[in-house]
């Protein structure tokens, strides 16, 4: 059971409790599952009981206990424990990590995309400032990845080629979009757009164009919108101190391993052999990717995605030396499973960088 499937399973449990008269609440449109926090246990946890406690008129622990038997009747769940003020901690069958890797490899760059914001029509607008426009561009991508319809404009984009040249240097190209220069949306005139969301991150203190497209975008996106970005050569250095380098290097290493595996004569194959203590941090980061994307879109915070990619990179890099056989060692099921896990990590890194508008080269 993947995180997306588990989220649906929790929703189904709520619906069954409502249908059977155990809870009198409106079933939420979605619930969030994530790795358990301090004091938690199992593979995933959800705060849906706390979310439903007030409308249900019952304490959250009691709501959690009502949902517990419904969850235990679902395939793939081995245990459900209620902790703290009402958190539901869920343990999955041992095949869950394998299913996670399989889902990532099946969905590719669209892993983590959802219809959570389907039906929402949003209008975004940015000032004529480079960081605001780059944030606008990425938020369009993030919101669309969650199913929203977006209409986005920025000041000065209707000034012809001169009005967008400074933005196009960082990959913000408005050509071919339905609303002309400055539009990066898919909303037509027959849809009503309510209100306007102004995108106003702290402006860049210097011109990021000398850094180039990828490093320039990263410099603008990696800090939180309310933080002042640093525009300097530290984003260009090829060493571990540079988060962008670590992310792109980890992706390139996973692609190199796939090429080298072909030379050795084996291919990736998801399996439980890759699931050990060292891989748990990576598996949790990969499983958390859909939640990160949804949060980055909902809170207009592309920095959440950028920082998550660093987490994935830092978790996968220590595992890569054990992927390929050494010396005369023959490829085993463990090697194939580790290669599949590495490929899944590379897939998430490439997909995340693409949403940020940054290239993920196969060679560094």
Secondary structure as the mmCIF struct_conf table of DSSP 4:
data_model
#
loop_
_struct_conf.conf_type_id
_struct_conf.id
_struct_conf.beg_label_comp_id
_struct_conf.beg_label_asym_id
_struct_conf.beg_label_seq_id
_struct_conf.end_label_comp_id
_struct_conf.end_label_asym_id
_struct_conf.end_label_seq_id
HELX_RH_AL_P HELX_RH_AL_P1 UNK A 3 UNK A 19
TURN_TY1_P TURN_TY1_P1 UNK A 20 UNK A 21
BEND BEND1 UNK A 22 UNK A 22
BEND BEND2 UNK A 25 UNK A 25
HELX_LH_PP_P HELX_LH_PP_P1 UNK A 26 UNK A 28
BEND BEND3 UNK A 29 UNK A 29
STRN STRN1 UNK A 34 UNK A 34
TURN_TY1_P TURN_TY1_P2 UNK A 38 UNK A 39
BEND BEND4 UNK A 42 UNK A 43
STRN STRN2 UNK A 44 UNK A 46
HELX_RH_AL_P HELX_RH_AL_P2 UNK A 48 UNK A 56
TURN_TY1_P TURN_TY1_P3 UNK A 57 UNK A 57
BEND BEND5 UNK A 58 UNK A 58
HELX_RH_AL_P HELX_RH_AL_P3 UNK A 60 UNK A 72
TURN_TY1_P TURN_TY1_P4 UNK A 73 UNK A 73
BEND BEND6 UNK A 74 UNK A 74
TURN_TY1_P TURN_TY1_P5 UNK A 75 UNK A 76
STRN STRN3 UNK A 77 UNK A 83
TURN_TY1_P TURN_TY1_P6 UNK A 84 UNK A 86
STRN STRN4 UNK A 87 UNK A 92
TURN_TY1_P TURN_TY1_P7 UNK A 94 UNK A 95
HELX_RH_AL_P HELX_RH_AL_P4 UNK A 96 UNK A 107
HELX_RH_3T_P HELX_RH_3T_P1 UNK A 108 UNK A 110
TURN_TY1_P TURN_TY1_P8 UNK A 111 UNK A 112
BEND BEND7 UNK A 115 UNK A 115
TURN_TY1_P TURN_TY1_P9 UNK A 116 UNK A 119
STRN STRN5 UNK A 121 UNK A 126
BEND BEND8 UNK A 128 UNK A 129
HELX_RH_AL_P HELX_RH_AL_P5 UNK A 130 UNK A 145
TURN_TY1_P TURN_TY1_P10 UNK A 146 UNK A 147
STRN STRN6 UNK A 149 UNK A 154
TURN_TY1_P TURN_TY1_P11 UNK A 155 UNK A 158
BEND BEND9 UNK A 159 UNK A 159
HELX_RH_AL_P HELX_RH_AL_P6 UNK A 161 UNK A 168
TURN_TY1_P TURN_TY1_P12 UNK A 169 UNK A 171
TURN_TY1_P TURN_TY1_P13 UNK A 175 UNK A 176
TURN_TY1_P TURN_TY1_P14 UNK A 178 UNK A 179
TURN_TY1_P TURN_TY1_P15 UNK A 181 UNK A 182
TURN_TY1_P TURN_TY1_P16 UNK A 189 UNK A 190
BEND BEND10 UNK A 191 UNK A 191
BEND BEND11 UNK A 195 UNK A 195
STRN STRN7 UNK A 197 UNK A 199
HELX_LH_PP_P HELX_LH_PP_P2 UNK A 201 UNK A 204
BEND BEND12 UNK A 205 UNK A 206
HELX_RH_3T_P HELX_RH_3T_P2 UNK A 209 UNK A 211
HELX_RH_AL_P HELX_RH_AL_P7 UNK A 213 UNK A 221
BEND BEND13 UNK A 222 UNK A 223
TURN_TY1_P TURN_TY1_P17 UNK A 225 UNK A 226
BEND BEND14 UNK A 227 UNK A 227
HELX_LH_PP_P HELX_LH_PP_P3 UNK A 228 UNK A 230
BEND BEND15 UNK A 232 UNK A 232
HELX_RH_3T_P HELX_RH_3T_P3 UNK A 233 UNK A 235
TURN_TY1_P TURN_TY1_P18 UNK A 236 UNK A 236
BEND BEND16 UNK A 239 UNK A 239
TURN_TY1_P TURN_TY1_P19 UNK A 240 UNK A 241
HELX_RH_AL_P HELX_RH_AL_P8 UNK A 243 UNK A 264
TURN_TY1_P TURN_TY1_P20 UNK A 265 UNK A 265
HELX_RH_3T_P HELX_RH_3T_P4 UNK A 272 UNK A 274
BEND BEND17 UNK A 276 UNK A 276
HELX_RH_3T_P HELX_RH_3T_P5 UNK A 277 UNK A 279
HELX_RH_AL_P HELX_RH_AL_P9 UNK A 280 UNK A 298
TURN_TY1_P TURN_TY1_P21 UNK A 299 UNK A 300
HELX_RH_AL_P HELX_RH_AL_P10 UNK A 302 UNK A 317
TURN_TY1_P TURN_TY1_P22 UNK A 318 UNK A 319
HELX_RH_3T_P HELX_RH_3T_P6 UNK A 320 UNK A 322
BEND BEND18 UNK A 323 UNK A 324
TURN_TY1_P TURN_TY1_P23 UNK A 327 UNK A 328
HELX_LH_PP_P HELX_LH_PP_P4 UNK A 329 UNK A 331
HELX_RH_AL_P HELX_RH_AL_P11 UNK A 333 UNK A 355
TURN_TY1_P TURN_TY1_P24 UNK A 356 UNK A 357
BEND BEND19 UNK A 362 UNK A 362
#
